[in-house]
Amino acid sequence: MTDLMENYATQKLTHTGLTWLLVYRTEKYKKLKAEVEKQSKKLEKKKESGESSDRNQKKKIERQEEKLKNNNRDLSFVKMKSMFAIGFAFTALLSMFNSIFDGRVVAKLPFTPISLLQGISHRNLGGDDYTHCSFIFLYILCTMSIRQNIQKILGLSPSRAASKQGGGLFSPPTQLTK
């Protein structure tokens, strides 16, 4: 169990370190992120002030929203390039760890998972004790619970204002009313 947690922690820190190296430290990323933050706050203030009654103000807000959407798209492209390389590397690592811990109980759960999750929580393990946990289930649980917190601690997650505005590469399109 200790080996598994050490391997997982090393993998997550390596992933975060590689992401920082390939994305977050670049000038292009820093510039785009600052621009998105600035535009998000500016747009939010304009919307809250209620200045949208004038037709010119509505057009200005629409132009600013379009500019923000374009900057968010550019920011997503900057991230996406390195994410493909990192994704490939960590898929290989996951495969390696999966073969190392295949058929080994890596943890004992304090609960019996619901029947829908028992297939993955007890994957490739012998016996009928469903409190025994496979590597892949523990990996998924750790990824879901730890990854976001590490990003927040290191300041790598987007701000609330930028998240609120949306406009990323895979976000749904917004309807503009005229």
C-alpha positions in Angstrom: 0.0 0.0 0.0 2.8 2.4 0.8 4.5 1.7 -2.5 1.3 2.5 -4.3 0.7 5.8 -2.5 4.3 6.8 -3.1 4.0 5.9 -6.8 0.7 7.8 -7.0 2.1 10.9 -5.3 5.2 10.9 -7.4 3.1 10.6 -10.6 0.8 13.4 -9.6 3.7 15.7 -8.7 5.5 14.8 -11.9 2.3 15.5 -13.9 1.9 18.9 -12.2 5.6 19.7 -12.6 5.5 18.8 -16.3 2.3 20.8 -16.8 4.0 23.8 -15.1 7.1 23.4 -17.2 5.3 23.0 -20.5 2.3 25.3 -20.0 2.1 27.5 -16.9 5.5 29.1 -16.9 5.4 30.2 -20.6 5.0 33.9 -21.4 2.2 33.2 -23.8 0.2 31.4 -21.1 0.9 34.1 -18.5 -0.1 36.9 -21.0 -3.3 35.1 -22.1 -4.3 34.3 -18.5 -3.8 37.9 -17.3 -5.8 39.2 -20.3 -8.7 36.7 -19.6 -8.7 37.7 -15.9 -8.7 41.4 -16.8 -11.5 41.0 -19.4 -13.6 38.8 -17.2 -13.5 41.4 -14.3 -14.2 44.3 -16.7 -17.1 42.5 -18.3 -18.6 41.4 -15.0 -18.4 45.1 -13.8 -20.2 46.3 -16.9 -22.9 43.7 -16.6 -23.5 44.4 -12.9 -23.6 48.2 -13.4 -26.6 47.9 -15.6 -25.2 50.1 -18.4 -26.6 47.7 -21.0 -29.8 49.8 -21.7 -28.0 51.8 -24.4 -27.7 50.1 -27.8 -24.0 51.1 -28.1 -23.3 49.7 -24.7 -24.9 46.4 -25.7 -22.6 46.2 -28.7 -19.5 47.0 -26.6 -20.5 44.3 -24.2 -21.0 41.8 -27.1 -17.6 42.7 -28.6 -15.9 42.3 -25.2 -17.6 38.9 -24.8 -16.4 37.9 -28.2 -12.8 39.0 -27.4 -13.0 37.1 -24.1 -14.2 34.0 -25.8 -11.3 34.2 -28.3 -8.8 34.6 -25.6 -10.2 31.7 -23.7 -10.0 29.6 -26.8 -6.4 30.6 -27.3 -5.6 29.7 -23.7 -7.2 26.3 -24.2 -5.0 25.7 -27.2 -1.9 26.6 -25.3 -2.9 24.0 -22.6 -4.0 21.4 -25.1 -0.7 21.0 -26.9 1.2 19.9 -23.8 -1.8 17.9 -22.4 -1.5 15.5 -25.3 2.1 14.8 -24.6 1.5 14.5 -20.8 -1.6 12.3 -21.4 0.4 9.9 -23.6 3.2 9.7 -21.0 0.8 9.1 -18.1 -1.3 6.5 -20.0 2.0 4.6 -20.3 2.6 5.0 -16.6 -0.9 3.9 -15.7 -0.5 0.8 -17.8 2.8 0.1 -16.1 1.4 0.5 -12.6 -1.7 -1.5 -13.6 0.5 -4.4 -14.6 2.6 -4.1 -11.4 -0.4 -4.1 -9.1 -2.6 -6.4 -11.2 -4.3 -9.0 -8.9 -3.0 -7.4 -5.7 -5.1 -6.0 -3.0 -3.8 -2.4 -2.6 -6.3 -1.3 0.1 -9.1 -2.4 2.3 -12.2 -0.2 1.9 -14.1 0.7 5.0 -17.4 0.1 3.1 -18.7 -2.2 0.5 -19.1 -0.4 -2.8 -22.5 -0.3 -4.5 -23.0 -3.1 -7.0 -22.5 -0.8 -9.9 -18.9 0.0 -8.8 -17.9 -3.5 -7.5 -16.7 -4.5 -11.0 -14.0 -1.8 -11.0 -13.3 -1.7 -7.3 -12.7 -5.5 -7.2 -11.1 -5.7 -10.7 -8.8 -8.7 -11.2 -8.9 -9.6 -7.5 -9.8 -13.1 -6.3 -12.3 -13.9 -3.6 -15.7 -12.4 -2.7 -14.6 -9.8 -0.2 -15.7 -6.6 -2.0 -14.0 -4.4 0.6 -10.7 -5.4 -1.1 -9.7 -2.6 -3.4 -7.9 -2.9 -6.8 -5.3 -0.4 -8.0 -7.4 1.2 -10.7 -10.3 2.0 -8.3 -7.9 3.6 -5.7 -6.2 5.5 -8.6 -9.6 6.9 -9.7 -10.6 7.9 -6.2 -7.3 9.6 -5.6 -7.4 11.4 -8.9 -10.9 12.7 -8.3 -10.1 13.9 -4.8 -6.5 15.1 -4.9 -5.9 16.7 -8.4 -8.2 19.7 -8.0 -6.7 20.5 -4.6 -3.1 20.3 -5.9 -4.0 22.7 -8.7 -5.7 25.2 -6.3 -2.8 25.0 -3.8 -0.3 25.7 -6.6 -2.5 28.4 -8.1 -2.9 26.7 -11.4 -6.7 26.6 -11.6 -8.6 29.4 -13.3 -10.1 32.2 -11.2 -13.8 32.2 -10.4 -14.3 35.2 -12.6 -12.8 33.5 -15.6 -14.6 30.2 -14.9 -17.9 32.1 -14.5 -17.5 33.6 -18.0 -16.8 30.3 -19.6 -15.8 30.5 -23.2 -13.2 27.7 -23.2 -12.6 25.4 -26.1 -15.2 22.8 -25.1 -17.8 25.0 -23.5 -21.2 25.2 -25.0 -21.8 28.3 -27.3 -23.7 31.2 -25.8 -26.7 32.7 -27.4 -26.4 36.4 -28.2 -29.7 38.3 -28.2 -30.1 41.2 -30.6 
